[in-house]
Amino acid sequence: MIQTEEQIEVKTLESEERQTIVHCTCNSDGSEAYRIWPSTFLIEHGSDRHAKLLTAYNISFAPQWTLNDGRGFTLIFEGLSKGCRSFDLMEIIPQEGGFEALNIQRNNTDVYQVSF
């Protein structure tokens, strides 16, 4: 099958528009400060593909800090591969204490809630 430039462009736009949203809460008394590193990924099981963090809401990017106000924060990642069934959220940083949520099962909406 020969694809036209228009068909290829539509497929490219579809893959670029897909995003994975992770709403996060931290189990603390609200007096701790948090930050997220750009080296935070969704790592797909089976392929080891790393979906990149695109942006974050209600949390600062390292080296800045955000005081936990109890509302949590939201992370927006690239879209997961169509064949992905489960994945890990991993903050890969040069120190202890990175955010980590393992074995998250994929759903139809690609919107997730995790607690740390």
C-alpha angles and dihedrals in degrees: 000000000000115000123211122227088251093056091048091049092051092051090049092051092048092054092045093051095053113099136174117222122203120189109201134198127186121216101227140108093265096257098097125096124225139190135180126225121222085234090077114120144172104235113204118222113238098019102042088221111161116220107207126233108250102182143336135218128210093008132081127237114243131298089035121072132219122205111235106248095182094254094097123214140265128232123199117204136179114275119278121244114270092244095051113118100171139007146176127240106221130178102203106203138154093249141047124276104051119159112266133175115173134205099007108182115229118243134191096259100047088223115123141182119213133175125207 
